[in-house]
Amino acid sequence: MVSLMPAKIGEIACMRYVLISLLLLNLIYLCWNLRWPLPDPAATQSQPLLNSGLTLTSEFEARTLEATAQAEKSCSLVTGFQNEPEAADFMAAAIGLGLEVAYAEGQSSQGRRYQVYLPSTPSAEIANLTLQDLVARLEEADVAAEIALVSRGDGKNAITLGIFESATAAVSLRDRISPLGYSPQIERIQPQQERLKLWLKAPQSERVEELEWLDLTRERPNLSRVENLCQTIAQATQFQ
């Protein structure tokens, strides 16, 4: 027992030395940090998610349902207008009911032509003499014109000189013929009745309701309509 005591005392002294050393190291580390603190790590900025072009399933289903609903909508092709003013009045009335309306195939600017002509003469004999003299003068002045004698109808015995898509071309021909001793006139040819067509669309429902149609045609019994899917006849941008 007496021989073991010095060994235990040595172990205790060694442990005490280790503890004191660790304590001193911690104190030195604390003082170092207080005097020279470590810099804060740079804040990491969040990066925006990459737009990979993927579509969520919910978004795809919503778009599909919307496209299906649009495809099931019907538009009415309205015909039977007597003239352009009647078509314009119909459009105003349809807009007043909250409907969308548009000229079919851009007819608001198409179908208008201009005819240059000499008015009717009292008899066919005078018309033939006028025609012969006019042809000779046009050839001498080197003026080209599509001359024809009207032999029947309201314009019987009149002489047509050409039909043009623009008023400018019609005025040009009239001004070249006038110095030859004639007074040509210009008449705008209205589109034929069957060419005046309008698309009618109900933006808030699948089709134009019967009551809405009756309101529009109560004073226009000459009008008729044919329904078709909107997707096959017009894009939405055509309606204004």
C-alpha atoms as an extended CHARMM CRD file, in Angstrom:
* protein
*
       240  EXT
         1         1  MET       CA              0.0000000000        0.0000000000        0.0000000000  PROA      1               0.0000000000
         2         2  VAL       CA              2.8180000000        2.3750000000        0.8350000000  PROA      2               0.0000000000
         3         3  SER       CA              4.5210000000        1.7530000000       -2.5590000000  PROA      3               0.0000000000
         4         4  LEU       CA              1.4180000000        2.6610000000       -4.6090000000  PROA      4               0.0000000000
         5         5  MET       CA              0.7850000000        6.1240000000       -3.1260000000  PROA      5               0.0000000000
         6         6  PRO       CA              3.4270000000        8.0120000000       -5.1420000000  PROA      6               0.0000000000
         7         7  ALA       CA              1.9980000000        6.6520000000       -8.4150000000  PROA      7               0.0000000000
         8         8  LYS       CA             -1.5170000000        7.8910000000       -7.6410000000  PROA      8               0.0000000000
         9         9  ILE       CA             -0.1870000000       11.2520000000       -6.6110000000  PROA      9               0.0000000000
        10        10  GLY       CA              1.6050000000       11.4900000000       -9.9800000000  PROA      10              0.0000000000
        11        11  GLU       CA             -1.5760000000       10.6960000000      -11.9250000000  PROA      11              0.0000000000
        12        12  ILE       CA             -3.5330000000       13.3080000000      -10.0400000000  PROA      12              0.0000000000
        13        13  ALA       CA             -0.8800000000       15.8920000000      -10.7020000000  PROA      13              0.0000000000
        14        14  CYS       CA             -0.8470000000       15.0290000000      -14.4160000000  PROA      14              0.0000000000
        15        15  MET       CA             -4.6440000000       15.3870000000      -14.7330000000  PROA      15              0.0000000000
        16        16  ARG       CA             -4.4790000000       18.6890000000      -12.8950000000  PROA      16              0.0000000000
        17        17  TYR       CA             -1.8580000000       19.8890000000      -15.3820000000  PROA      17              0.0000000000
        18        18  VAL       CA             -4.0240000000       18.8880000000      -18.3570000000  PROA      18              0.0000000000
        19        19  LEU       CA             -7.0870000000       20.6720000000      -16.9760000000  PROA      19              0.0000000000
        20        20  ILE       CA             -5.1080000000       23.8120000000      -16.2490000000  PROA      20              0.0000000000
        21        21  SER       CA             -3.6430000000       23.7120000000      -19.7850000000  PROA      21              0.0000000000
        22        22  LEU       CA             -7.0810000000       23.3630000000      -21.3990000000  PROA      22              0.0000000000
        23        23  LEU       CA             -8.4130000000       26.2010000000      -19.2870000000  PROA      23              0.0000000000
        24        24  LEU       CA             -5.5320000000       28.4390000000      -20.3260000000  PROA      24              0.0000000000
        25        25  LEU       CA             -6.0350000000       27.5950000000      -24.0060000000  PROA      25              0.0000000000
        26        26  ASN       CA             -9.7550000000       28.4640000000      -23.8020000000  PROA      26              0.0000000000
        27        27  LEU       CA             -8.9330000000       31.7670000000      -22.1330000000  PROA      27              0.0000000000
        28        28  ILE       CA             -6.3480000000       32.5760000000      -24.8120000000  PROA      28              0.0000000000
        29        29  TYR       CA             -8.8620000000       31.6930000000      -27.6120000000  PROA      29              0.0000000000
        30        30  LEU       CA            -11.5610000000       33.8650000000      -26.0170000000  PROA      30              0.0000000000
        31        31  CYS       CA             -9.2360000000       36.8360000000      -25.6950000000  PROA      31              0.0000000000
        32        32  TRP       CA             -8.1410000000       36.4070000000      -29.3080000000  PROA      32              0.0000000000
        33        33  ASN       CA            -11.7050000000       36.4500000000      -30.5700000000  PROA      33              0.0000000000
        34        34  LEU       CA            -12.5470000000       39.4900000000      -28.5020000000  PROA      34              0.0000000000
        35        35  ARG       CA             -9.5880000000       41.4100000000      -29.8770000000  PROA      35              0.0000000000
        36        36  TRP       CA             -9.6630000000       40.1430000000      -33.4840000000  PROA      36              0.0000000000
        37        37  PRO       CA            -13.1770000000       38.8130000000      -34.2410000000  PROA      37              0.0000000000
        38        38  LEU       CA            -13.6410000000       36.5430000000      -37.2200000000  PROA      38              0.0000000000
        39        39  PRO       CA            -15.4090000000       38.1430000000      -40.2460000000  PROA      39              0.0000000000
        40        40  ASP       CA            -19.0460000000       37.1640000000      -40.8030000000  PROA      40              0.0000000000
        41        41  PRO       CA            -19.5800000000       34.7550000000      -43.6840000000  PROA      41              0.0000000000
        42        42  ALA       CA            -20.9670000000       36.4580000000      -46.8070000000  PROA      42              0.0000000000
        43        43  ALA       CA            -24.7220000000       36.2470000000      -46.9840000000  PROA      43              0.0000000000
        44        44  THR       CA            -25.8030000000       33.8540000000      -49.6540000000  PROA      44              0.0000000000
        45        45  GLN       CA            -28.1730000000       35.4790000000      -52.0910000000  PROA      45              0.0000000000
        46        46  SER       CA            -31.1540000000       33.3940000000      -53.1140000000  PROA      46              0.0000000000
        47        47  GLN       CA            -31.1220000000       32.5740000000      -56.7930000000  PROA      47              0.0000000000
        48        48  PRO       CA            -34.3400000000       32.7900000000      -58.8260000000  PROA      48              0.0000000000
        49        49  LEU       CA            -35.7820000000       29.5650000000      -60.0420000000  PROA      49              0.0000000000
        50        50  LEU       CA            -34.9190000000       28.7240000000      -63.5980000000  PROA      50              0.0000000000
        51        51  ASN       CA            -37.8030000000       29.0350000000      -66.0510000000  PROA      51              0.0000000000
        52        52  SER       CA            -37.6190000000       25.6660000000      -67.6720000000  PROA      52              0.0000000000
        53        53  GLY       CA            -40.8580000000       26.1440000000      -69.6200000000  PROA      53              0.0000000000
        54        54  LEU       CA            -42.6450000000       23.5040000000      -67.6180000000  PROA      54              0.0000000000
        55        55  THR       CA            -46.3770000000       23.9160000000      -67.0170000000  PROA      55              0.0000000000
        56        56  LEU       CA            -48.0420000000       22.7890000000      -63.8430000000  PROA      56              0.0000000000
        57        57  THR       CA            -50.7150000000       20.1400000000      -64.2340000000  PROA      57              0.0000000000
        58        58  SER       CA            -53.3400000000       22.4770000000      -62.7830000000  PROA      58              0.0000000000
        59        59  GLU       CA            -52.4110000000       25.2370000000      -65.2600000000  PROA      59              0.0000000000
        60        60  PHE       CA            -52.5440000000       22.8110000000      -68.1810000000  PROA      60              0.0000000000
        61        61  GLU       CA            -55.9690000000       21.5370000000      -67.1590000000  PROA      61              0.0000000000
        62        62  ALA       CA            -57.2900000000       25.1000000000      -66.7700000000  PROA      62              0.0000000000
        63        63  ARG       CA            -56.0600000000       26.0620000000      -70.2460000000  PROA      63              0.0000000000
        64        64  THR       CA            -57.5290000000       22.9050000000      -71.7270000000  PROA      64              0.0000000000
        65        65  LEU       CA            -60.9190000000       23.5780000000      -70.1660000000  PROA      65              0.0000000000
        66        66  GLU       CA            -60.8850000000       27.1720000000      -71.4270000000  PROA      66              0.0000000000
        67        67  ALA       CA            -59.9770000000       26.0850000000      -74.9760000000  PROA      67              0.0000000000
        68        68  THR       CA            -62.7130000000       23.4400000000      -74.9030000000  PROA      68              0.0000000000
        69        69  ALA       CA            -65.2830000000       25.9740000000      -73.7440000000  PROA      69              0.0000000000
        70        70  GLN       CA            -64.2930000000       28.3620000000      -76.5420000000  PROA      70              0.0000000000
        71        71  ALA       CA            -64.5050000000       25.5650000000      -79.1240000000  PROA      71              0.0000000000
        72        72  GLU       CA            -68.0350000000       24.6960000000      -77.9890000000  PROA      72              0.0000000000
        73        73  LYS       CA            -69.2910000000       28.2470000000      -78.4840000000  PROA      73              0.0000000000
        74        74  SER       CA            -71.3980000000       28.9620000000      -81.5400000000  PROA      74              0.0000000000
        75        75  CYS       CA            -71.4040000000       32.0440000000      -83.7410000000  PROA      75              0.0000000000
        76        76  SER       CA            -74.3120000000       33.0520000000      -85.9490000000  PROA      76              0.0000000000
        77        77  LEU       CA            -73.7810000000       33.9910000000      -89.5870000000  PROA      77              0.0000000000
        78        78  VAL       CA            -76.4440000000       36.6380000000      -90.2550000000  PROA      78              0.0000000000
        79        79  THR       CA            -77.5880000000       37.3260000000      -93.8360000000  PROA      79              0.0000000000
        80        80  GLY       CA            -80.4150000000       39.0940000000      -95.6800000000  PROA      80              0.0000000000
        81        81  PHE       CA            -79.3880000000       42.7370000000      -95.2650000000  PROA      81              0.0000000000
        82        82  GLN       CA            -80.8460000000       45.0630000000      -97.8830000000  PROA      82              0.0000000000
        83        83  ASN       CA            -77.9780000000       47.5590000000      -97.7130000000  PROA      83              0.0000000000
        84        84  GLU       CA            -75.0340000000       48.7070000000      -95.6370000000  PROA      84              0.0000000000
        85        85  PRO       CA            -77.0050000000       51.1480000000      -93.4410000000  PROA      85              0.0000000000
        86        86  GLU       CA            -79.2650000000       48.2920000000      -92.3550000000  PROA      86              0.0000000000
        87        87  ALA       CA            -76.2290000000       46.1930000000      -91.5020000000  PROA      87              0.0000000000
        88        88  ALA       CA            -74.7470000000       49.0850000000      -89.5120000000  PROA      88              0.0000000000
        89        89  ASP       CA            -78.0050000000       49.5370000000      -87.5570000000  PROA      89              0.0000000000
        90        90  PHE       CA            -78.0410000000       45.8170000000      -86.7940000000  PROA      90              0.0000000000
        91        91  MET       CA            -74.4680000000       45.9740000000      -85.5090000000  PROA      91              0.0000000000
        92        92  ALA       CA            -75.3140000000       48.8800000000      -83.1970000000  PROA      92              0.0000000000
        93        93  ALA       CA            -78.3440000000       47.0270000000      -81.8210000000  PROA      93              0.0000000000
        94        94  ALA       CA            -76.3070000000       43.8410000000      -81.2490000000  PROA      94              0.0000000000
        95        95  ILE       CA            -73.5990000000       45.7390000000      -79.3690000000  PROA      95              0.0000000000
        96        96  GLY       CA            -76.3240000000       47.3130000000      -77.2370000000  PROA      96              0.0000000000
        97        97  LEU       CA            -77.3790000000       43.8030000000      -76.1600000000  PROA      97              0.0000000000
        98        98  GLY       CA            -73.8150000000       42.9460000000      -75.1260000000  PROA      98              0.0000000000
        99        99  LEU       CA            -73.1180000000       40.8010000000      -78.1910000000  PROA      99              0.0000000000
       100       100  GLU       CA            -70.0110000000       40.8630000000      -80.3720000000  PROA      100             0.0000000000
       101       101  VAL       CA            -70.4190000000       41.4300000000      -84.0970000000  PROA      101             0.0000000000
       102       102  ALA       CA            -68.0920000000       41.6490000000      -87.1040000000  PROA      102             0.0000000000
       103       103  TYR       CA            -68.2710000000       41.7220000000      -90.8860000000  PROA      103             0.0000000000
       104       104  ALA       CA            -67.7220000000       38.2940000000      -92.3850000000  PROA      104             0.0000000000
       105       105  GLU       CA            -64.4870000000       38.0880000000      -94.3840000000  PROA      105             0.0000000000
       106       106  GLY       CA            -63.8070000000       41.8130000000      -93.9360000000  PROA      106             0.0000000000
       107       107  GLN       CA            -66.7740000000       42.9020000000      -96.0320000000  PROA      107             0.0000000000
       108       108  SER       CA            -66.7540000000       46.3110000000      -94.4010000000  PROA      108             0.0000000000
       109       109  SER       CA            -64.0430000000       47.2770000000      -96.8830000000  PROA      109             0.0000000000
       110       110  GLN       CA            -64.6280000000       44.7910000000      -99.6940000000  PROA      110             0.0000000000
       111       111  GLY       CA            -67.2550000000       44.5770000000     -102.4090000000  PROA      111             0.0000000000
       112       112  ARG       CA            -67.2780000000       48.3130000000     -103.1630000000  PROA      112             0.0000000000
       113       113  ARG       CA            -66.6750000000       49.1150000000     -106.8300000000  PROA      113             0.0000000000
       114       114  TYR       CA            -67.0350000000       52.2190000000     -108.9530000000  PROA      114             0.0000000000
       115       115  GLN       CA            -68.5350000000       52.3770000000     -112.4500000000  PROA      115             0.0000000000
       116       116  VAL       CA            -67.7820000000       55.0780000000     -115.0150000000  PROA      116             0.0000000000
       117       117  TYR       CA            -70.5770000000       55.5390000000     -117.5590000000  PROA      117             0.0000000000
       118       118  LEU       CA            -72.4370000000       57.8490000000     -119.9090000000  PROA      118             0.0000000000
       119       119  PRO       CA            -76.1180000000       58.3160000000     -118.9760000000  PROA      119             0.0000000000
       120       120  SER       CA            -78.9260000000       56.7220000000     -120.9410000000  PROA      120             0.0000000000
       121       121  THR       CA            -80.0560000000       58.2540000000     -124.2250000000  PROA      121             0.0000000000
       122       122  PRO       CA            -83.6700000000       58.5520000000     -125.4040000000  PROA      122             0.0000000000
       123       123  SER       CA            -83.2910000000       55.7810000000     -127.9970000000  PROA      123             0.0000000000
       124       124  ALA       CA            -81.0710000000       52.8830000000     -129.0090000000  PROA      124             0.0000000000
       125       125  GLU       CA            -80.2040000000       54.6410000000     -132.3090000000  PROA      125             0.0000000000
       126       126  ILE       CA            -78.7510000000       57.6490000000     -130.4790000000  PROA      126             0.0000000000
       127       127  ALA       CA            -76.8950000000       55.3370000000     -128.1120000000  PROA      127             0.0000000000
       128       128  ASN       CA            -75.3090000000       53.4480000000     -131.0540000000  PROA      128             0.0000000000
       129       129  LEU       CA            -74.2320000000       56.6800000000     -132.7690000000  PROA      129             0.0000000000
       130       130  THR       CA            -72.7620000000       57.9480000000     -129.4920000000  PROA      130             0.0000000000
       131       131  LEU       CA            -70.9390000000       54.6760000000     -129.0130000000  PROA      131             0.0000000000
       132       132  GLN       CA            -69.3640000000       54.7860000000     -132.4870000000  PROA      132             0.0000000000
       133       133  ASP       CA            -68.2250000000       58.3910000000     -132.0680000000  PROA      133             0.0000000000
       134       134  LEU       CA            -66.8440000000       57.6980000000     -128.5870000000  PROA      134             0.0000000000
       135       135  VAL       CA            -64.8240000000       54.6930000000     -129.7700000000  PROA      135             0.0000000000
       136       136  ALA       CA            -63.2440000000       56.7740000000     -132.5290000000  PROA      136             0.0000000000
       137       137  ARG       CA            -62.3180000000       59.5950000000     -130.1590000000  PROA      137             0.0000000000
       138       138  LEU       CA            -60.8560000000       57.2210000000     -127.5780000000  PROA      138             0.0000000000
       139       139  GLU       CA            -58.6810000000       55.5530000000     -130.2180000000  PROA      139             0.0000000000
       140       140  GLU       CA            -57.4730000000       58.9330000000     -131.4710000000  PROA      140             0.0000000000
       141       141  ALA       CA            -56.6320000000       60.0940000000     -127.9260000000  PROA      141             0.0000000000
       142       142  ASP       CA            -55.0700000000       56.7080000000     -127.0670000000  PROA      142             0.0000000000
       143       143  VAL       CA            -57.3630000000       56.2380000000     -124.0600000000  PROA      143             0.0000000000
       144       144  ALA       CA            -58.1940000000       52.6610000000     -123.0570000000  PROA      144             0.0000000000
       145       145  ALA       CA            -61.6610000000       51.9210000000     -121.7210000000  PROA      145             0.0000000000
       146       146  GLU       CA            -63.9070000000       48.8530000000     -121.4350000000  PROA      146             0.0000000000
       147       147  ILE       CA            -66.8730000000       50.1650000000     -123.4310000000  PROA      147             0.0000000000
       148       148  ALA       CA            -70.2210000000       48.3900000000     -123.4280000000  PROA      148             0.0000000000
       149       149  LEU       CA            -73.7790000000       49.3700000000     -124.3600000000  PROA      149             0.0000000000
       150       150  VAL       CA            -76.4870000000       48.5460000000     -121.8140000000  PROA      150             0.0000000000
       151       151  SER       CA            -79.3740000000       46.9920000000     -123.7420000000  PROA      151             0.0000000000
       152       152  ARG       CA            -81.8170000000       46.2300000000     -120.9030000000  PROA      152             0.0000000000
       153       153  GLY       CA            -82.7590000000       47.1050000000     -117.3570000000  PROA      153             0.0000000000
       154       154  ASP       CA            -82.8810000000       50.4480000000     -115.5710000000  PROA      154             0.0000000000
       155       155  GLY       CA            -79.7420000000       51.6550000000     -117.3350000000  PROA      155             0.0000000000
       156       156  LYS       CA            -80.9040000000       50.7730000000     -120.8370000000  PROA      156             0.0000000000
       157       157  ASN       CA            -79.1230000000       52.7560000000     -123.6090000000  PROA      157             0.0000000000
       158       158  ALA       CA            -76.3790000000       53.8670000000     -121.2190000000  PROA      158             0.0000000000
       159       159  ILE       CA            -72.7110000000       53.3170000000     -122.1200000000  PROA      159             0.0000000000
       160       160  THR       CA            -70.4110000000       51.8430000000     -119.4940000000  PROA      160             0.0000000000
       161       161  LEU       CA            -66.7340000000       52.7830000000     -119.6690000000  PROA      161             0.0000000000
       162       162  GLY       CA            -65.2810000000       50.5670000000     -116.9660000000  PROA      162             0.0000000000
       163       163  ILE       CA            -65.6960000000       49.2520000000     -113.4100000000  PROA      163             0.0000000000
       164       164  PHE       CA            -62.9320000000       49.8760000000     -110.8650000000  PROA      164             0.0000000000
       165       165  GLU       CA            -62.0930000000       48.7330000000     -107.3510000000  PROA      165             0.0000000000
       166       166  SER       CA            -60.9880000000       52.2180000000     -106.2770000000  PROA      166             0.0000000000
       167       167  ALA       CA            -62.5370000000       55.6450000000     -106.6800000000  PROA      167             0.0000000000
       168       168  THR       CA            -59.1600000000       57.0520000000     -107.7120000000  PROA      168             0.0000000000
       169       169  ALA       CA            -59.0020000000       54.9000000000     -110.8470000000  PROA      169             0.0000000000
       170       170  ALA       CA            -62.5780000000       55.8180000000     -111.7610000000  PROA      170             0.0000000000
       171       171  VAL       CA            -61.8840000000       59.5470000000     -111.4010000000  PROA      171             0.0000000000
       172       172  SER       CA            -58.7290000000       59.1850000000     -113.5010000000  PROA      172             0.0000000000
       173       173  LEU       CA            -60.6640000000       57.6590000000     -116.4240000000  PROA      173             0.0000000000
       174       174  ARG       CA            -63.4240000000       60.2550000000     -116.1520000000  PROA      174             0.0000000000
       175       175  ASP       CA            -60.8880000000       63.0890000000     -116.3100000000  PROA      175             0.0000000000
       176       176  ARG       CA            -59.2610000000       61.6150000000     -119.4420000000  PROA      176             0.0000000000
       177       177  ILE       CA            -62.5790000000       61.2390000000     -121.2670000000  PROA      177             0.0000000000
       178       178  SER       CA            -64.0800000000       64.6140000000     -120.3120000000  PROA      178             0.0000000000
       179       179  PRO       CA            -61.7860000000       66.6310000000     -122.6850000000  PROA      179             0.0000000000
       180       180  LEU       CA            -63.1100000000       64.5220000000     -125.5950000000  PROA      180             0.0000000000
       181       181  GLY       CA            -66.5020000000       66.2450000000     -125.4430000000  PROA      181             0.0000000000
       182       182  TYR       CA            -68.3400000000       63.8400000000     -123.1130000000  PROA      182             0.0000000000
       183       183  SER       CA            -69.4140000000       64.0640000000     -119.4680000000  PROA      183             0.0000000000
       184       184  PRO       CA            -68.9030000000       60.6670000000     -117.8580000000  PROA      184             0.0000000000
       185       185  GLN       CA            -70.4240000000       60.0400000000     -114.4410000000  PROA      185             0.0000000000
       186       186  ILE       CA            -69.2750000000       57.8260000000     -111.5760000000  PROA      186             0.0000000000
       187       187  GLU       CA            -71.5720000000       55.5600000000     -109.6060000000  PROA      187             0.0000000000
       188       188  ARG       CA            -70.6060000000       53.4120000000     -106.6340000000  PROA      188             0.0000000000
       189       189  ILE       CA            -71.8790000000       49.8620000000     -107.0210000000  PROA      189             0.0000000000
       190       190  GLN       CA            -73.2910000000       48.5550000000     -103.7590000000  PROA      190             0.0000000000
       191       191  PRO       CA            -72.3450000000       45.0080000000     -102.7100000000  PROA      191             0.0000000000
       192       192  GLN       CA            -74.9030000000       42.3830000000     -103.5890000000  PROA      192             0.0000000000
       193       193  GLN       CA            -77.3160000000       41.4830000000     -100.8190000000  PROA      193             0.0000000000
       194       194  GLU       CA            -75.9070000000       37.9820000000     -100.3750000000  PROA      194             0.0000000000
       195       195  ARG       CA            -72.4360000000       39.4440000000      -99.7800000000  PROA      195             0.0000000000
       196       196  LEU       CA            -73.5650000000       41.4480000000      -96.7560000000  PROA      196             0.0000000000
       197       197  LYS       CA            -72.9210000000       38.9620000000      -93.9480000000  PROA      197             0.0000000000
       198       198  LEU       CA            -72.1770000000       39.4550000000      -90.2770000000  PROA      198             0.0000000000
       199       199  TRP       CA            -70.8380000000       37.1470000000      -87.5880000000  PROA      199             0.0000000000
       200       200  LEU       CA            -72.7110000000       37.3860000000      -84.2940000000  PROA      200             0.0000000000
       201       201  LYS       CA            -71.2170000000       36.0430000000      -81.0550000000  PROA      201             0.0000000000
       202       202  ALA       CA            -72.3400000000       35.8430000000      -77.4050000000  PROA      202             0.0000000000
       203       203  PRO       CA            -69.2110000000       36.2910000000      -75.2520000000  PROA      203             0.0000000000
       204       204  GLN       CA            -70.9040000000       35.2270000000      -71.9990000000  PROA      204             0.0000000000
       205       205  SER       CA            -72.6990000000       32.0920000000      -73.2180000000  PROA      205             0.0000000000
       206       206  GLU       CA            -72.2970000000       29.2580000000      -75.6970000000  PROA      206             0.0000000000
       207       207  ARG       CA            -74.6050000000       30.7660000000      -78.3170000000  PROA      207             0.0000000000
       208       208  VAL       CA            -76.8690000000       33.6970000000      -79.0750000000  PROA      208             0.0000000000
       209       209  GLU       CA            -80.1090000000       33.1090000000      -77.2280000000  PROA      209             0.0000000000
       210       210  GLU       CA            -83.4210000000       32.9880000000      -79.0750000000  PROA      210             0.0000000000
       211       211  LEU       CA            -84.8070000000       35.9740000000      -77.1450000000  PROA      211             0.0000000000
       212       212  GLU       CA            -81.7750000000       38.0500000000      -78.1170000000  PROA      212             0.0000000000
       213       213  TRP       CA            -82.2570000000       37.0730000000      -81.7570000000  PROA      213             0.0000000000
       214       214  LEU       CA            -85.9570000000       38.0040000000      -81.6060000000  PROA      214             0.0000000000
       215       215  ASP       CA            -85.0710000000       41.4230000000      -80.1870000000  PROA      215             0.0000000000
       216       216  LEU       CA            -82.6880000000       42.0190000000      -83.0800000000  PROA      216             0.0000000000
       217       217  THR       CA            -85.0430000000       40.8430000000      -85.8320000000  PROA      217             0.0000000000
       218       218  ARG       CA            -88.3860000000       42.1670000000      -84.5700000000  PROA      218             0.0000000000
       219       219  GLU       CA            -88.1280000000       45.0480000000      -87.0680000000  PROA      219             0.0000000000
       220       220  ARG       CA            -85.8970000000       43.1130000000      -89.4810000000  PROA      220             0.0000000000
       221       221  PRO       CA            -87.9220000000       40.0450000000      -90.5530000000  PROA      221             0.0000000000
       222       222  ASN       CA            -85.7930000000       39.6850000000      -93.7050000000  PROA      222             0.0000000000
       223       223  LEU       CA            -82.7600000000       38.5110000000      -91.7210000000  PROA      223             0.0000000000
       224       224  SER       CA            -81.7800000000       34.9100000000      -91.1470000000  PROA      224             0.0000000000
       225       225  ARG       CA            -78.9140000000       33.1470000000      -89.3960000000  PROA      225             0.0000000000
       226       226  VAL       CA            -76.9180000000       29.9290000000      -89.5020000000  PROA      226             0.0000000000
       227       227  GLU       CA            -74.9360000000       28.7490000000      -86.4680000000  PROA      227             0.0000000000
       228       228  ASN       CA            -71.4400000000       27.3260000000      -86.6090000000  PROA      228             0.0000000000
       229       229  LEU       CA            -68.5900000000       26.7390000000      -84.1580000000  PROA      229             0.0000000000
       230       230  CYS       CA            -66.7160000000       29.9810000000      -83.5480000000  PROA      230             0.0000000000
       231       231  GLN       CA            -63.3550000000       28.2210000000      -83.7290000000  PROA      231             0.0000000000
       232       232  THR       CA            -63.9170000000       27.2860000000      -87.3710000000  PROA      232             0.0000000000
       233       233  ILE       CA            -65.0730000000       30.6790000000      -88.6080000000  PROA      233             0.0000000000
       234       234  ALA       CA            -63.1690000000       33.4780000000      -86.9150000000  PROA      234             0.0000000000
       235       235  GLN       CA            -60.5210000000       34.4020000000      -84.4150000000  PROA      235             0.0000000000
       236       236  ALA       CA            -61.4900000000       36.4790000000      -81.3900000000  PROA      236             0.0000000000
       237       237  THR       CA            -59.4980000000       39.4330000000      -82.6560000000  PROA      237             0.0000000000
       238       238  GLN       CA            -61.9260000000       39.8520000000      -85.5430000000  PROA      238             0.0000000000
       239       239  PHE       CA            -64.6760000000       40.9290000000      -83.1710000000  PROA      239             0.0000000000
       240       240  GLN       CA            -64.6040000000       44.5300000000      -82.0720000000  PROA      240             0.0000000000
